[in-house]
Amino acid sequence: MTVPTDGNGDHDYSDHPDLSGIAGEMRAEWRHEQEAATADAAAQLRHGRSLTDWLRNRMHAGDRVAALVLGHSFVGPVEEVGDDLVALRTPLGRVEIHVSDAIPISFELVEHPTSGGARSLVRRTFRDAMIGRDEQSGLRVGTLLEPDGIEGTLKLARDFVAVVSPHGVETIVPIAHVAWVAPVPR
C-alpha cells in the first residue's frame, strides 16, 4: 500500500513491516542515551556538593545526625548551618561545632524522619554563634589541646575565647582551635 505524500506531512508508519524493528531499536537507543544523561547529571550534582550543602539538606529534612569531633560524639537534629558552623540540638542542649580543615570531624546520618525539618534564615559563622554564648557559664569548650573540654564561663574576644573555670582559672584559646561548645551535663 502506497501512501501519497508531498514530503511535508506527518504520517504514522508504525505498522509498516520494514520499519517496526528499526523503530524499536531507535527507542531503546534513545532510552539508553537518556539514562546515561541522567546518570551524568546526578554525578555532576554529587561532585559539586559541599559539606555545608549536605548538612543544610539534613537540616531541611529534619534528620538526626551524629557528629564525631575529636573523639566526642554529639547526636541530634541539625539546628543551624553556616560556612564553618553546624549546631545540633542534643539531649544536653544546643551544641555548636566548628567545621574547619584543622579539626578532625565526621558526620553520620542516624535517622531520616518522614516529616519535620526547618530552614535557616541566616548563615552565621562559628564566631557569630559564640557571640550568643559570651559570658555564659556552665559550658564545656572542646579544643584541639583539650578534646574533653574545658569547663567554665566563655568570654569572647576578636580571635580567641577565654574560658574561666569555676575556680577562676582563665584559659585562652584561639577560635581556630575551638572544636565544639556544649552545655555541661547536669
N, C-alpha and C positions, 0 to 999 in steps of 0.2 A: 504494500500500500504506500503510495507516494503522497506526501503532504505538500501541496503547493506553498511556496514561500517567496517573499520578496527579499529575505535576508534580514529583515528588521523585526520580525515578530518573536514573541516569547512562546515557545512550544514545549509541551511536555513529551519528552521521548523516553520516559522511564520504563515503558513496556516494550521498547524496541529491543529485539533479541540480541543485537550486536553491541548494545550499549549498557545493558544491565550489569555485566561483570565489571566494566570499567567504572561505572558509577559507584559501585560498592568499594572498589579499590580507592577511588578518589575520596570517598567519605572516610575510610579508615586512615588514609594518609593525613587528611585534614584533622581528624581527631588526635592522631599522634602528634602533629605539629602544635595543636592547641594545648595538649597535656605537657609537652616539652616547654612551651612558652610559659605556662602556669608554674611549672617547677622552677624555671629560671627566675621568674618574678618573685617567687617565695624565697629562693636562695638570696636574691638581691636584697630583699627586705630584711632577712635574718642577718646578713653580713653587715648591714648598715645600722643595726640596732645597738644602742649603748646600754651600759648597766643602768643608767638613770632611766632609760626608756623601759627596761624590763621591770624595774622597781615601781615606776609610775603605773605600768599595766597591772601589777599586783595590787596597788592601792585602789585603782579604779574598779577592780574585780572584787575587792573585799577579801583577798586571800590572806591566810595566815602564813607567815614566813619565819624561818629560823635563820638568825644571823649568828655566825661563829666569828668572834672577834677576839684575837689574842687568847684563844682557848676558852673564852666565855661564850655561852650560848644564850641568846635572847629570842623569845618566841612571841609573836603576836601579829595582829593585822598592821599593815603599813599605814601610818597616820599622816606622814609628810615626806616628801621627796624634794631635794634640791640638788644642785650640781655636785656638792660634796657632803650631802646630808641625807640620812634616812632615819626616820623616827618610827619606832614600833610602840604600840600600846600593849604592854605586857601586864601580867598579874601584879608586878611591883608598881606599875605606873608607866609613864612615858619614859622611853629610853632613846636618847639621841646618839646616833652612831656616825662617826666621822669616816666618810668614804674617801680614801686617799691612797695613792700608789704606795705610800710609805707604811701603811697599816695593813697587816695581813687580815683578810676578811673573806668570807664566803657566805652565800645565801642558799637556802633550800626552800622550795615550795612545800609547805606542810599540809595545807588544806585549801581546796578551791571550792568555796561555797557557791550555791546556785543563785544567791541574791546578795545584795549589800554593796559595799564599796562607796568611795567618795572621790570627789575631785578636789584638788588643792587650788586655791585661788592665787596663792603666792608661791614664789620659788625662792626660799631663803637659803642662805649658806649655813654651814655649821656654826660659824661665829655669830651670825644673826640669831640662831636658836639659843646660843649661850647668853645673849643679852637677856632673854626671858628667865634665865637661871641665875643672873647676877644677884649676889647677896643671899641666895637661897641656901639654907642649911639642910642637913640630912641627906646629903648627896654622896655618891661614890663616883670618883673620876678615874677611869681606867686610862693608863698611859703606856707608852712603849716601854718605859723602865719599870713601871708598877702595873703589870697587867691585871692584878687582882683588885686594883683601885685604891685610891686614897680617899678616906672618909673625911667630910667636913663641910665647910661653907665655901661656895665657889664665888670668887671675885674676879671679874673680867677686866682685862686691860686690852690695849690695841692688838698685840700679837702674842699674848700669853694669858694664862689663868693662874690665879693664886688659889690654893686650896688650904683653908685654915682649919686645922683639926680642932676637936672639942677641947684640947689641952693648950691651944694657942700656937701650935707649930704651923708655920706658913711654908708651903711647898710651892715653888714657882715652876710652871711647865709651859713651854711654847705651845701655842694652839695646834701647831702642826704635829705635835707628839701626843695630843689628846685623842684617844681612840673612841671612848664612849663616856656618857654621863647617864647615871641612873639613880633613882631614889634608893636609899639604904633600906634593906629588908627589915621589916618590923616584926 
